[in-house]
């Protein structure tokens, strides 16, 4: 099994809020690329992380060569060809920029998409950009699709303001490209709200295939009524684990858990720590993202790589 995402980084502003510094990364054995990245910083509007900071929305670079990506030569040496930057804002203040990097286009089915509101069409979304690996036909169809608010994967997230998972994608009536996705082997879709201003409607969508998954497991956790613990909302595991049954009587404490820390601070975490006692699931890294709307916490989304 090959991973669709080859590397993940978290960049955060320094105390002066003038530069972004690397606070954690998962590089899949690309040690020289990792070492070079650790010594870099990005100013506002500088490089991919800085551009995402200035743009206030995600950016997808499907080709690094000739772009403002500043580590192109090093990336090409290890086969990284695409980079996605997702800024996390608390209101107007940047907390972090999460960068995903992909490669080996010809060998990988799957996609990472950025959807946004169509100008002068306040209830309609279109594809802003996307990386589709080997799925050229699916990419062509996606570019021609327009989705109404409340419909399809990105439209549902835009309306509900919450992350959303679709499983068994080929059989889904709510995924407008289901038949084509099934043909390409896409099995699971996860979409996240990624806007600073709701009228822009930016939504990040991750489409995962069985052979080259975006992540080995996705989970969504939300606060319970007491606002003191997180409860499991939805998830999907490539091992076929029934996550709803597994987490039925389990919660994550706001004060003591890793996800609780993400809830308290609003900052993402990339780690190899285990979130639960006696968790027999083996993974290389765990990314925990906060979902923030107008500065308020809504959920955490967990990627197990």
Backbone torsions as a table, in degrees:
resi	resn	phi	psi	omega
1	UNK	NA	132.8	-179.9
2	UNK	-109.3	142.4	179.9
3	UNK	-84.6	132.1	178.0
4	UNK	-67.4	-41.8	177.3
5	UNK	-92.5	123.0	-176.1
6	UNK	-90.9	-29.7	-177.2
7	UNK	-151.4	149.6	177.8
8	UNK	-136.3	138.7	178.3
9	UNK	-134.5	153.3	169.9
10	UNK	-123.2	122.8	177.4
11	UNK	-112.2	134.2	-179.6
12	UNK	-128.8	150.3	177.6
13	UNK	-66.2	148.2	173.8
14	UNK	-75.1	179.3	-176.5
15	UNK	-61.3	-32.2	179.9
16	UNK	-80.7	-7.8	-178.7
17	UNK	60.4	36.2	179.4
18	UNK	-113.5	-22.2	-178.0
19	UNK	-139.4	154.1	174.3
20	UNK	-100.0	133.4	178.5
21	UNK	-119.0	147.2	177.1
22	UNK	-74.7	123.7	179.1
23	UNK	-106.1	-23.6	176.2
24	UNK	-164.4	153.2	179.3
25	UNK	-155.9	152.8	174.3
26	UNK	-127.4	118.1	-168.3
27	UNK	-119.3	2.8	174.8
28	UNK	56.7	34.8	177.5
29	UNK	93.2	-1.2	177.6
30	UNK	-80.4	74.6	-169.2
31	UNK	-67.6	-39.8	-179.7
32	UNK	-68.3	-40.5	177.0
33	UNK	-63.4	-41.3	178.0
34	UNK	-61.7	-46.8	-178.3
35	UNK	-62.2	-41.6	179.2
36	UNK	-67.4	-38.1	-178.5
37	UNK	-66.3	-35.4	-177.7
38	UNK	-62.9	-24.3	-179.2
39	UNK	-92.6	4.9	-174.7
40	UNK	-99.5	156.0	170.0
41	UNK	-135.7	157.5	179.2
42	UNK	-132.0	125.6	175.4
43	UNK	-79.5	169.6	175.2
44	UNK	-54.5	127.1	178.8
45	UNK	70.7	21.4	-177.0
46	UNK	-118.0	127.7	-179.0
47	UNK	63.4	-177.7	-177.6
48	UNK	-63.8	-49.8	179.0
49	UNK	-59.9	-41.7	179.7
50	UNK	-68.1	-35.2	177.0
51	UNK	-65.5	-40.3	177.6
52	UNK	-65.6	-36.8	174.9
53	UNK	-59.0	-48.8	-177.5
54	UNK	-70.3	-38.2	-177.9
55	UNK	-72.7	-26.6	-178.6
56	UNK	65.8	25.7	174.4
57	UNK	-157.1	164.2	-179.4
58	UNK	-62.1	154.0	176.4
59	UNK	-131.6	134.1	175.7
60	UNK	-115.9	123.2	174.3
61	UNK	-106.7	104.5	-179.0
62	UNK	-78.9	-17.4	174.0
63	UNK	-133.3	123.0	-179.4
64	UNK	-81.6	-35.1	-178.0
65	UNK	-64.9	128.7	-179.9
66	UNK	82.9	2.7	179.8
67	UNK	-100.1	-174.4	177.5
68	UNK	-85.0	6.0	174.4
69	UNK	-65.4	127.9	-169.6
70	UNK	-95.8	0.5	179.9
71	UNK	-120.5	33.1	-172.4
72	UNK	-59.0	-48.7	-176.7
73	UNK	-61.3	-44.9	178.5
74	UNK	-64.7	-40.2	179.9
75	UNK	-63.1	-43.0	-179.5
76	UNK	-63.1	-34.4	-179.1
77	UNK	-63.5	-29.1	-179.4
78	UNK	-106.7	7.1	175.2
79	UNK	85.1	18.6	175.5
80	UNK	-89.0	125.5	-173.7
81	UNK	-122.8	-13.8	-174.3
82	UNK	-138.4	143.2	178.0
83	UNK	-138.5	142.3	-179.6
84	UNK	-127.6	127.9	178.6
85	UNK	-115.3	127.7	-178.7
86	UNK	-121.7	105.6	179.0
87	UNK	-77.9	147.0	176.9
88	UNK	-118.2	115.4	-178.1
89	UNK	-110.3	142.1	166.3
90	UNK	-106.5	97.2	-170.2
91	UNK	67.9	-126.8	179.4
92	UNK	-94.2	2.2	-175.0
93	UNK	-101.4	126.1	-179.4
94	UNK	-74.2	129.4	172.7
95	UNK	-95.3	-42.3	-176.2
96	UNK	-166.6	163.4	169.7
97	UNK	-123.5	122.3	177.1
98	UNK	-97.8	127.3	-178.7
99	UNK	-114.4	127.7	173.7
100	UNK	-109.3	139.2	177.7
101	UNK	-126.8	138.9	-176.4
102	UNK	-128.7	168.4	178.3
103	UNK	-163.5	-173.7	177.4
104	UNK	52.8	55.7	-176.1
105	UNK	-51.0	-41.8	-172.6
106	UNK	-70.7	-15.3	-174.1
107	UNK	-108.3	-1.3	-170.1
108	UNK	-123.0	122.1	169.4
109	UNK	-94.2	142.9	-177.1
110	UNK	139.0	175.1	-178.0
111	UNK	-159.0	150.8	166.7
112	UNK	-125.9	121.7	-172.4
113	UNK	-121.2	151.1	169.5
114	UNK	-120.7	118.8	177.7
115	UNK	-108.5	148.6	179.2
116	UNK	-149.4	160.0	179.5
117	UNK	-61.5	139.2	177.1
118	UNK	-76.3	129.7	179.2
119	UNK	-54.3	135.1	179.0
120	UNK	67.3	9.4	175.1
121	UNK	-128.2	84.9	-168.3
122	UNK	-64.9	-13.0	-178.9
123	UNK	-120.3	22.2	-176.3
124	UNK	-130.4	139.5	179.8
125	UNK	-116.5	149.8	173.1
126	UNK	-137.0	165.5	179.2
127	UNK	-73.8	124.2	175.1
128	UNK	-82.9	-46.9	177.6
129	UNK	-168.4	162.8	178.8
130	UNK	-165.0	154.1	173.8
131	UNK	-113.8	126.4	-170.2
132	UNK	-122.4	12.4	-179.7
133	UNK	55.5	-125.0	-177.6
134	UNK	-88.1	1.6	-169.9
135	UNK	-90.6	70.7	-176.0
136	UNK	-66.4	-41.0	179.6
137	UNK	-65.9	-42.0	179.0
138	UNK	-64.6	-37.9	176.6
139	UNK	-61.4	-44.4	-179.3
140	UNK	-61.8	-44.3	178.9
141	UNK	-63.8	-43.0	-177.7
142	UNK	-61.2	-37.2	-179.6
143	UNK	-66.8	-23.5	-177.3
144	UNK	-95.6	-5.8	-175.8
145	UNK	-86.1	139.9	168.6
146	UNK	-119.5	136.3	-173.4
147	UNK	-123.2	132.4	179.6
148	UNK	-81.3	150.7	177.6
149	UNK	-58.4	129.1	-178.7
150	UNK	93.3	-3.0	-178.2
151	UNK	-121.9	153.5	178.6
152	UNK	64.9	-175.2	-177.7
153	UNK	-68.0	-58.7	-178.7
154	UNK	-68.3	-35.0	-179.7
155	UNK	-65.0	-35.6	177.2
156	UNK	-66.0	-43.7	179.3
157	UNK	-64.9	-40.3	178.4
158	UNK	-59.7	-41.4	-177.8
159	UNK	-75.0	-45.3	-174.4
160	UNK	-82.8	-19.9	-177.3
161	UNK	63.9	25.6	-177.5
162	UNK	-132.5	151.8	173.5
163	UNK	-63.4	155.1	-171.8
164	UNK	-147.7	133.8	177.7
165	UNK	-115.9	135.3	170.5
166	UNK	-116.3	124.2	178.4
167	UNK	-102.9	165.1	-179.3
168	UNK	45.3	58.1	-168.1
169	UNK	-57.0	-37.4	-177.6
170	UNK	-64.0	-20.8	-179.2
171	UNK	-102.9	4.7	-174.2
172	UNK	-83.0	132.5	175.5
173	UNK	-85.4	-13.5	-178.2
174	UNK	-94.0	-6.1	176.5
175	UNK	-103.7	113.8	-169.0
176	UNK	-69.8	-17.8	-179.6
177	UNK	-110.4	30.0	-170.1
178	UNK	-60.3	-45.4	-176.1
179	UNK	-63.7	-42.9	179.7
180	UNK	-68.5	-37.1	178.0
181	UNK	-62.8	-42.9	179.8
182	UNK	-62.8	-38.4	178.6
183	UNK	-63.1	-34.2	-179.1
184	UNK	-85.9	-4.4	179.4
185	UNK	87.4	12.7	178.1
186	UNK	-75.5	128.1	-175.1
187	UNK	-114.5	-29.0	-172.6
188	UNK	-138.0	143.3	176.4
189	UNK	-131.6	136.2	175.1
190	UNK	-126.2	132.2	177.7
191	UNK	-128.9	143.0	-176.3
192	UNK	-126.1	139.9	170.2
193	UNK	-66.7	135.2	-174.3
194	UNK	-140.8	35.1	-178.8
195	UNK	-108.9	153.4	169.7
196	UNK	-93.3	-35.8	176.1
197	UNK	-119.6	123.8	-171.1
198	UNK	-58.9	-32.8	-178.3
199	UNK	-64.1	-19.8	176.6
200	UNK	-79.0	-27.0	171.0
201	UNK	60.4	31.9	-179.1
202	UNK	-69.0	132.4	179.2
203	UNK	-134.1	129.4	173.5
204	UNK	-94.3	131.0	179.6
205	UNK	-122.8	133.4	178.8
206	UNK	-117.1	116.3	-178.4
207	UNK	-108.5	118.9	-168.0
208	UNK	-112.4	130.8	176.2
209	UNK	-100.0	157.1	-176.1
210	UNK	-64.7	-42.1	-176.0
211	UNK	-80.2	-27.5	178.9
212	UNK	-133.4	72.4	-173.6
213	UNK	-69.1	146.5	170.6
214	UNK	-60.1	-46.5	175.3
215	UNK	-146.5	158.2	-178.9
216	UNK	-75.2	-23.6	180.0
217	UNK	-155.4	139.1	172.1
218	UNK	-115.3	143.0	173.4
219	UNK	-142.1	144.3	173.4
220	UNK	-120.7	126.5	178.3
221	UNK	-123.0	139.4	-177.0
222	UNK	-130.6	156.1	178.2
223	UNK	-65.4	144.9	172.8
224	UNK	-81.7	-175.8	-175.5
225	UNK	-63.2	-29.5	-177.5
226	UNK	-80.1	-14.2	-178.0
227	UNK	62.2	27.8	178.6
228	UNK	-114.9	-19.6	179.4
229	UNK	-137.4	160.7	173.4
230	UNK	-100.5	140.2	175.3
231	UNK	-117.9	152.1	-178.8
232	UNK	-68.6	133.5	179.2
233	UNK	-108.8	-48.3	-178.6
234	UNK	-165.2	162.5	179.0
235	UNK	-179.5	170.0	178.1
236	UNK	-148.9	137.8	-176.2
237	UNK	-126.3	135.0	-177.5
238	UNK	-72.3	-11.2	176.4
239	UNK	-88.1	-0.4	179.9
240	UNK	80.6	11.5	179.0
241	UNK	-63.2	133.9	175.4
242	UNK	-78.5	93.7	-174.1
243	UNK	-68.6	-32.9	179.1
244	UNK	-62.4	-43.0	178.1
245	UNK	-70.1	-38.4	-177.6
246	UNK	-63.2	-38.6	-175.2
247	UNK	-104.1	13.3	-173.1
248	UNK	-55.2	-40.4	-176.7
249	UNK	-113.8	24.4	-177.3
250	UNK	-117.7	142.7	176.2
251	UNK	-132.8	164.5	178.1
252	UNK	-117.5	119.2	-174.1
253	UNK	-72.3	138.1	-179.8
254	UNK	-64.4	-34.9	-175.2
255	UNK	-83.1	-29.7	-166.8
256	UNK	-115.4	-20.8	-172.3
257	UNK	-91.5	163.6	175.4
258	UNK	-62.3	-47.3	178.1
259	UNK	-64.8	-33.8	175.4
260	UNK	-62.3	-35.8	177.2
261	UNK	-64.8	-41.2	176.4
262	UNK	-62.6	-39.6	175.6
263	UNK	-61.7	-47.5	-176.9
264	UNK	-66.6	-38.5	-171.7
265	UNK	-98.3	-27.1	-174.8
266	UNK	78.0	11.3	179.4
267	UNK	-106.4	137.9	177.3
268	UNK	-70.4	161.8	179.3
269	UNK	-134.2	135.3	172.4
270	UNK	-121.0	120.5	-169.1
271	UNK	-152.9	172.6	169.8
272	UNK	-111.5	8.2	178.5
273	UNK	-67.2	150.9	173.2
274	UNK	-92.3	134.0	-177.1
275	UNK	-79.6	-29.6	-174.2
276	UNK	-121.2	149.2	171.8
277	UNK	-68.7	144.4	175.6
278	UNK	58.4	31.6	176.3
279	UNK	-83.0	113.4	-175.8
280	UNK	-89.9	7.7	-179.3
281	UNK	-82.6	122.0	-178.8
282	UNK	-91.4	133.7	179.4
283	UNK	-146.2	159.4	-178.7
284	UNK	-86.7	-35.3	179.7
285	UNK	-159.7	153.7	178.2
286	UNK	-123.4	122.1	175.4
287	UNK	-106.2	123.9	178.7
288	UNK	-115.0	115.9	-177.1
289	UNK	-107.1	134.5	171.4
290	UNK	-84.1	141.2	172.2
291	UNK	-103.9	112.7	-175.9
292	UNK	-116.5	136.2	176.4
293	UNK	-129.9	121.9	-177.7
294	UNK	52.9	34.6	178.3
295	UNK	85.6	-2.8	-177.8
296	UNK	-107.1	142.6	-178.8
297	UNK	-75.1	135.2	179.0
298	UNK	-117.8	-35.8	-175.0
299	UNK	-171.0	165.9	164.6
300	UNK	-115.6	143.9	175.1
301	UNK	-118.8	130.7	-173.8
302	UNK	-116.1	129.1	174.2
303	UNK	-109.6	121.2	173.7
304	UNK	-100.9	117.3	-179.0
305	UNK	-99.6	NA	NA
